[in-house]
Structures are given as C-alpha cells and as structure tokens.
Amino acid sequence: MKEQYISTSYGTIHIYSKGSGPKTLILLHGAGCDNALLSWHKIMETFSDEYTIYAPSHLGYGLSDKPEDLVGPAFYPTHISCLKEVVDRLGLDTFALVGLSMGGAIAIGFALQYPKSVQYLFPVASWGLSPRFPFQKLANWYIYKTNGTLYQYRWLTKYNTLAKHFIGYSLIGNKKNITPSLIDEVLQACSRGGAGKSMQDFQRSSCINTGTFPYYGDALKNLKMPVIFFAGEKDPLIPLKNIKEAFRKVPHGKLYIFPKCKHWSIKEKPHAFVEIVQKYY
C-alpha cells in the first residue's frame, strides 16, 4: 500500500492508495476516531487488481491536517471542496465513490455537486439520510451545552471494557467479531490527538435545532448515477427505515442490508461488501 500527501487550499490530505487498474475507486471514512486505514485497510486488500483505490483521511483525521476552526455551516462544503481539489490533483476525471457514515454525507454532497465525475455512488450507513437525531432535544443539549464527547473519548482510551462496550453497542453486531486486535485498533485511533474534538466538531456541524444537517431528502432524486446503499440491519446510529426511504427516492438505486450487523458492517462483512461493489463497478 502506498502513501502520499496532497496540498489543498484547506490543508494537507494524507492518502493511502493501492493498485493501478483501470477502475478508480475512492473510499471516504466516517467520523469520531475513524481514519482511512481504520475503516478501509481490509477492504483495500480485498479488491481485485482491476482497481486503483484511494482512501484519504479527511481534514481533522488520521495524518491529514487538523484545522482548529472546521465546525459549523462550512463543515460539509469545506470537506466537499477539499475532496474536489484532491481528485483534481490526482488527475481523476471519473470514478466510483464510497462513503461511510459522515463520509457518506460528503460523498452524496459531492455527487450532487459534481455528478459528471461520479460513475457509481456507494453510501454505507450514510449520514445525511436521517431528518432527525434520536431524542433531538436531548441531543441538542448534550452536543452544544456539554463537552461530554471529549470526556467520552478520554475514557475510551483508558478502559478496554468501556471501548468493548462502545464497539458492541453501536458498531459491531456479532460479539465474536469484537476481537482484542479490533479493540486495540480503536483504542490507538482514539488515543491520537484530536479524535474527541473531531467527533465533537462533526456533531456540532450536523445537529441543528430542528433536526440534522445535511438532510438530503428530496435532493436525492437528482442523483442520476447508480446509487447502491448499504445498511446494517441492527445499526442504532442510522435507522434502517431512513436508508429505505432514501433508496426509494433515487432514480437508479439498490439496497443491500447486512443481517445482524450494526454501523460498521464493512468491518464485519468486508468480502461481501467488496463482492457487491465489484458486481456493479
């Protein structure tokens, strides 16, 4: 696997890449302690030699630059514009775009803004499809009136049992898949500087008084490329019903549900995920 850094007007982006095949695929990770390698290293290893794969870490994540002020209304436009600069500097005209969770919202926004570039869109447990947070008033109070998220990430780095509970509650459905090596991966990612702040910035850019941001809703009908949605059947963070509603709104959509999986279905079913993507692209 190769690594490179690309300078943009928003900061420097760190990118992992693999392969030199004719099909180009870009993988966008999620929020919190996530980064390109944490979510995508097994996926990248599994794709065939037909593919050239790029997995950037977003601003604020991994080895990419970490702006102090990337929070609020400019959050998603900045990530989308930064991605555009990255693909331009890589010389990519067309490609397939995969986005997990927060990365899904960035991917959908990018596809709406630059539809000629995206041949296929694969949102995975994607943010941007749910109109409201569960317990919206409580979420508003917690996100804006407390620093609970920062404390949560500090605690995760200290207590393996707490990390295991967090992974089992929200990310992984089958407890047998919560291995010591996976816990170590998550703990290492959480212990890197800024993981808690990155999650708080995401939350404070994605929660508004009346619901969520972005909520793509009826804009989904403008996605003319094939859109293949993925969902974990038991995902507590992105309700399956919201993904089903989004699937019905796109002109050329498919929906794959991973039984008994939660938010990180790609970590539980990497081979199944790759097989489906390769079926379409």
Buried (B, 14 or more C-beta within 10 A) or exposed (E): EEEEEBEBEBBEBBBBBBBEBEBBBBBBBBBBBBBBBBBBBBBBEBBEEEBBBBBBBBBBBBBBBBEEEBBEEEBBEBBBBBBBBBBEEBEBEEBBBBBBBBBBBBBBBBBBBBEEBBBBBBBBBBBBBBEBBEEBEEBBEBBEEEEBBBEBBEBBBEEBEEBBEBBBEBBBBEEEBBEEEBBEBBBEBBBBEBBBBBBBBBBBBBBBEEEBBBBBEEBBEEBEBBBBBBBBEBBEBBBBEBBBBBBEBBEEBBBBBBEEBBBBBBBBBBEBBBEBBBEEB
